[in-house]
């Protein structure tokens, strides 16, 4: 199975190279455009495929689950120029967030799928908000959709764009969390991130239609 990450990487690069991908919204927050500062990128688990293609080779640290599937995903991410930190909200979660915080302090940005690794689908859990609080870095949410795609019957409704389709990334407004945020404010910030991620996901779908 050691050849699987290599094959997935090659197929992802081939598929992505056939697509017409653009960015919309607050494009200045994209890792392609940002010039300074630290960042936590947040996107839905179902949008992983083209996200890791389009923003590859920038050394971004990604949170990847601890299971067997996570091992394969981690290898693919590494081959696409990402760092990986293993953990989740339910297992090794605190350790993973500390490692991501350390990475942010030393330079690399971080990326989290707030509904991963197993859902509920498109529901923001607390990891990204906790990381923003302890690191001081803003959370930059973005959505993605494609004009033609296959939607897998998985828990997250995983999206595989079809070759030669149009893809769009929509960047939303950043969510910042004060270091002294209490439980009430943390929940408010979680809901703020939820609303913004819902908005950019809908906007991406409208653009592609």
DAHUTA-V861146 format. One record per helix or strand of 3 or more residues. SS is the DSSP state (h for helix, s for strand). FROM is the first residue (numbers start at 1). TO is the last residue. If there is no record, write none. Layout:
ss->SS from->FROM to->TO
ss->SS from->FROM to->TO
//
This chain:
ss->h from->4 to->18
ss->s from->20 to->25
ss->h from->27 to->29
ss->s from->39 to->42
ss->h from->45 to->54
ss->s from->61 to->64
ss->h from->68 to->79
ss->s from->83 to->86
ss->h from->93 to->106
ss->s from->110 to->112
ss->h from->127 to->135
ss->s from->138 to->146
ss->s from->149 to->151
ss->s from->159 to->161
ss->s from->166 to->171
ss->h from->183 to->208
//
